[in-house]
Amino acid sequence: MHQEKLEQYRKERLDEMTIDDLQRDMEKGDITSEELVLMYRENISLRDKNTNAVLEINSDALLIAQAMDFERRQGQVRSPLHGIPILLKDNMDTNDRMHTSAGSLALKDHYAADDAFIVKQLREAGAIILGKTNMTEWANFMSDKMTNGYSSRGGQVKNPYGPFDVGGSSSGGAAAVASNLAAAAIGTETSGSIIDPAAQNSLVGIKPTVGLVSRSGMIPLSHTQDVAGPMTRTVKDAVDVLAVLIGKDPDDAVTVLAEPYETYDWDKHLKKDGLKGVKLGVPRELITEAIRDEQLELFEQALAKLKELGAEVIDAVSLGADQDDLGFAVLLHEFKADLNAYLGKTAISNPIRSMDDVIAFNNEHPEEMLKFGQNLLEQANRLSGNLTEREYVEALERNRFLAAEQGIQATLREIGADAFILPQDFGVNIGAAAGFPSITVPFSYTDSGQPFGITFTGRAFAEGKLIEYAYAFEQATQGRREP
């Protein structure tokens, strides 16, 4: 950088700074929001060749930052995110000069007509939308052979920690925040797409209860399971971002459930002793067959640490539900219905107006679009899209009963536990099918350097309690290190 002061700050201080750290330095006048944008853009230009995480930069970011700096000088600070650069997943509508494409070249020229509700929330809180991040194309529902983090528009996202799975589908946001390309990123999850990449990139990720955060203005996969949430380097940062995302959206009926939390004090859950007296269940049946020995050993170490911090671990719990019984049929049916509804409302200049059009575009450009095929798109497109099929109705009811009532709620009640604890993203399908919250927090690394985290999953709207557990664990272990 040409400014010696900024280059020194960027090299010596910026990496791993928390949102609170950045706010303190802006309040002291050590840096401005405009300078933060310049430094993060410098990081992107130098480091993103190693991760391929950022699809495009918001050309208005510097001007917005100048406006936020002016407000600060006038004594107006809107929220803890005032002047903080944030990255968005490429399935979130922004009414600016950035595209919204879900990673697909089919939508490379698509401009949204309005901001998504959560983007409006971020802007009103004074956050700077720095850019859009790469993702697994169509939220990992184009082909079952596609690698996590690949898109035709952006190519392959790489894990900054080494030759490891980067996680999907909010891959770019996770790799970017892990690499200190922004203070935080917003991902979306249908079934693991926040928890998986956060864990794989040594981040904190919060997948909220469906209904706490609006889904309108996002390219959808499943209206019963889609939800947006933060990916950050610390629990406190994740809480600051989550608080801004929450709100009742007139275009998303279920968010009436968010009303009690719109002015909620989330900071009261940041307790270093938050694990004392807590009972945590371990559903071993979800992990024993698939987990590697080294990861299992790290998980046992994490359980020992939880006990040391005052938690009671109830082992070998049976959820009474198998992940294979959940989710897939619901996603197939809802994907066609929801994507057609979204595309059909885009500007008339957009030629891609349905799933039929997406598939046709891909077939017309096979070298660029069909590296991994499109069998999931084709399978979904063979369905009616009317959500009337008996298979869909039964699958939706099965999800709600097996995952929510029988799987999570009844089991926690029967064993007298407060939440479940699992390694990485194991078991994530059950919480996703139920629409219940999860939070993952970094713990350690394998001998080869692959990040390893643990995930807490609880009842609907149990975010506060899960934050207590994650914060206490994070403060005691300090498990994250930068790549």
N, C-alpha and C positions, 0 to 999 in steps of 0.2 A: 504494500500500500504506500502511496506517496506521502501520507501524513505519518510522521514518525511516531507521534503519540498514539494513533490508532493501531499502527502495526505492532507497537510494543504491548498495548492492551490486548490485542487479539492473540498474540503469541503467548503472553505470560498470564493472562487472567481470564479470558473469555470462556475457554473450555471448562465445562462442568459447572459453570455458574448457574445458580438457581434463579428462579423468577424473583424471589426476595432479594437476592444479591444484586440483580440488575436494577431493581427498583431503588435500592439504597444508593447505588452509584449514580442513578439519574437524579435522585433527590439532592444529592450532594453536588451535582454539577460535574461529576467526573466524566460522564458520557451523556450523550443525548440519544433519543430513539432513532434519529436519522443516522447517527454514527453506528448504532447497533445494526441497522439494516445494511450499512456499507460493510461492516465487519463480517456479518453472516454471509453476505453475497461473496465476499472475498473467500471465505471458507468453502462455499459451494464451488466457486470457480477452480479452487486448488484441489479439493478433496473429492468432489463428486465423481471424478473419473474413476475412483476406486469403488464407488457404490452404485452409481447410476440411479440415484434415488429421487432426484428432482426433475420433473418434466418441464416446467416452465416457471419463470419468475413474474411476479406481479409488477408491471411497469409503473404502477401508481404507488408502490410501497414507499418510496422515498418521500413523495409529496404528502402521503397520509402521515408518515412519521413526523414531518415538519409541522403538520397541523397538531399532532399530539404533543409535540414539544412546546408549541405556542400555548396550548391549553394548560400544560404543566406550569409554564412561567406565569400564567394568570391565576395560579392556585387551584386549578381544576384537575383532579386525578379521578378518573371515572371508576376504576377498579384495580385490583392487583395485576391485571393484564394491560393496563394503560401503557402504550408504547412498546409492547412486547411482540417481537416477530414470531408468527405462528405459521406452520405449513398445513395445508389441507390435502386430503386424499382426492384423487382426480375423479371422484364420483359425486362431488358436492358442487351444486350450482353457485356460480359467482357472477354477479351482474357487473362485469368489468371487462378488461381486454384479455382475460384468460379463457381458455377452452374448458369444457367439461366433457370427458370422453370415455370414462370407465376404462381407460387404457387402450381403447380400440381405435385403429385408423379409420374405421367406419364413421366415427364421430370426431375426427381430428379438426373439422371446421365448425363444430357446434359451439355456439355461444348461448349461454343461458339468458333468459329474459329477466330473471330476478335472482336475488340472493336466496339461497336456502335459509330457512328460519334460523338455524344455528349459526350461519355466517352473519346474519343480521345481529344476533346476540353478541358475537365476537366483536363486530365493528362497533356496536353501541358501548361495549365495555372498553373500547379504546385499543383493542389488539390490532396489530398490523398483519394483514394477510400477505405473507411474504411470497408464497407461490403454491404450486400444485405438485403433489408427489406421485411418482410411478406406483403401480399397483398390479396385482395379478388380474389380468384382463377379465372383464365382466365378473369381478369379485370371485374369481376361481370357479366359475360355473359355465365355462365354455367347453372345456375338455377335461376328462379325468386323467389325461396324460400330461397336462400342462404343469410345468415346474412352478413352485411358489415364486412370486415376484416377477413373472414374465408378462410382458404385454407387447402387442404388435406396434403400438405407438412409441413405447419407451425402451423396449428391449428388456434385458435381465437385470433386476436389482441384485446387488451382491452384499453379503453379510460383511460388515467392516471388521469383524473379529477373525475372519479366515474363511476357508472353503467349506462353510457350513450352510445348511438350509437357512434362508433368510426369513422364512415364515410367510404366511399369506393370510388375507390378501392385502392388508394395509402395510405392505412390505416397505415401500419407499419412505413412508413417514417414520417407521421404526428405524431403518438404517440411517436416515438423515439426522434424527435426534440423537441416536447413539454416537454419530460422528460429529456432533456439535455444529450442525448446519442450521439449526434454529433452536429456540428455547423449548418448543413443544410442537407436537403434531396432533391433528385430529384424524382418527381412523374410523372405520365402520366395521361392525361385526354382525354376521348372520349366524355363524357357527365357528368361533375360534379366530376370527380375522383381526381382532385386537390382541387377545391374550397370546396367541401363537407368535406373531412377529415381535411383540414386546418381550416375551420370554427369550426368544431366539437372539435378541439384540440387547439383552441385559437392561431392560427398561421396566418401569412401572406402567401397567396398562389397566384402565378401568373400563369394563364392559357394564354399562348401567342396566337397571331394570327397564324393560320395554315399557314406555309410558313416561319415563323421567325426562327424556330428551327427544325433541321433535325429529321426525323422519322426512318431513316434506322438503322438496327441493333437492333430493338426492336420487341418483340413478339406482333403482331398487333391485333387490333380489327376492326378498320375502317380506311382505308387510307385517307378518306376525312375529318375525325374528330380527329384522334389521334394527340396528341402533348404533348411534355414534358415540365415541368416547375418546378420552385423552390418552396419549402415550408420551411419557416424560421421563426424566432421569431420577426424579424423587417423588415420594408420595405427596409431599406438600405441594409440589408443582402440579401434580395431577388433580389434587383437590381444588386448587385455584382455578384450573381450567374447567373442571367439571361444574363448578358453581356457576360459571358464566353460561354454559351450554343449557342448563336447566330452564324450562319455562313452558307455560301453556301456549300452544299454537292453535289458533282457530282452524287451521288446515289439517290438523292431526288430532282427531277426536280423543284418542287415548291419553293425550298429554294433559287432560283435565286432572289426571292423577298426580301431576307434577306441582299443582298449585301450592300444597303445603310446604314445598321445598324451594320455592322461588326466592325467599329471603332467609333461608335456613342458615344457621351458623355451623358450617362444616368444620371449622377449625377446632371446635370443641372436641372433636374426635381424634385429634392429633395427640395421643397419649402415649408416653414412653412405657407406661405400665399397662398398656391396653390388652395384654394377653393374660393377665393375672385372673385366675378363676374361670377362664374360658374353656369350654369343652369343644374339641374339634374331632370330627369323624373322618376316618381314612377308608374310602371305598377301594380296597385292594383289588377287587375284581376288575376295576377299570384300568389297572396299570401293570399287573404282574406279567401278563403274556407279552406285552409290547415293549416294555421299558428295557433299556440296555443296563447291564450290570453296573457300569460306572455311574449312570444317572440314579439308579436305585440306591447305591451307596451314598450319594450326595443327599438324596431324599431322606434316608435314615438319619443322616447328620442334621438335616433341617428339623426333623421330628424331635431329635434329642435337644436341639436348641429351643424349640417351642416349649418343651417340658421345663427346661431350665428357666424360661421366662414366665413360668407359672401356669401354662396351659395344661389341661388334661387331654391326652390323646386317646381316643377310643378307636382301636384298630380293627381291621377286617370287617368293616361295616358293609352290609349288603343293601343296595338301593332298590332291589326288586325290579330293576329296569335295565335293559341292555341297550347300548348306544345304537346297535344295528337295527333296533326296532323303531328308531326315532328319526324324524327330520326329512329324509331324502324325498319322499313322495310329496310332502308339503312344499318343499323348495321347488321341485319340478313344476308343480301346478301353479304356484304363486309367481314364479319367475316370468312365465309367459304373460299372465294377466297383468302383472305390475309393470313389466318393461313396456308392453304395448301401450299401457295407459300413460306412462311417462313420455315415450317417444311420440305418441299421437298428439301430445300437447306442446311439443316443441315448435319453434318458428317454422312457418311454411317453407322457408328457404332450405330447411334441413331435409334432404331426400330420404334419410333413414327414419321411417315412421312406424316400424313394427319389427318384431323378431324375424318375420319373413325377409324383410329388407336387409337385416344384419347378416343372415345366412347367405342371401344372394350376393351381397357385397363380398363376403369372405370367399365364396366360390368363384367369383370373378377375379379375385386377386390371391390365388392359392399360395404363391411363393411367399408373399408377405403375411398372409393371414392364417394359413393352415399348417404352420410348423408342427403343431400338436393336434391338429384336427379340431372338430367342433361337435363331438358326439353328444355332449350335454345340451348344447343349444338345440341340436336336432331332436333330441329326445323330448325336451320341454316343448318344442314347437309342434310336435305331433299331438299334443293334448289340446283340448278345446279352448283353454284360456278363460272359460266361463266360471270356473270353480264350482261346477255342479256335479262333477263325477263322484260316484260313490267312494272310489279309492281315496280321493282327496278328503272328503268329509270324515271318513273313518280315520285317516292318518292324522288329521288335525285334532280329532278327539283323543286319539291314542297319545299324541304328544302331550296334551294337557293333562291327561290322567297319569300316564306312566312317568313323565318327567316331573311335572309340577306337584300333583297331589300325592301319588304313590311314591315317586322317586325321591324328591327333595323334602317336601313338607312333612310327610308322614314319617320318613326315616329320621329326620332331625328330632321330631317329637318323640318317637319311640325310644331313641337312645339318649334323649335329653341333651343333645348337642346344640351348639350355637351356629356352627358352619361346618363345611367340609374343607379338607386340605388335600391338595393333589400336586404332583410335580408337573412343571411346564404347562402344557395345555391338555393333559390327559383328562378325559371325562368331560371336556368342554361341551360336547354335543347335548348332554343332558340339561345343563344350565341354560343353554341356548334355546332348546326346544321348549323349556318352561318359561322363557323370557325373564329369567332371574339373573341377578348380578354376580360378577366375579371381579377379582382384582389380583393381578400377578405382581410379584416383587422380586428383584434379583437376589440371588443367594450366593452362588459360587460359579466355578468353571471346571470343566473336565480337564484332564491332563493335556489334551490337545488344544485347550483354550476356548472350547465351545461354551457359551453362556448357559447357566442353569438357574431357573427361578422356581418359586413355589406359588401356587394359586389358591386363594380362598374363594369359596362359592357359598352363597347363602340364600335365604328366602327373599321374596320380592321386597324391594325397597329397604334392604338391609345394608345399603351402602355405608352408612355411618359406622356400623359395627365392623364391617369388613375393613374399612379404613383404619379403625383402631388396631386391628390385628396386624395389618400390613405395616402400619407406621411403627408399631412397637418392634416388630421383627426387623424392619429396615434399620431402625436406630441402633439396635443391638448388634446387628451383623455387618452393616455397611458393606453389603455384598457386591456392589457395582464398582467396576473399574473401567476407565475409558479404553477404547480399542487402540 
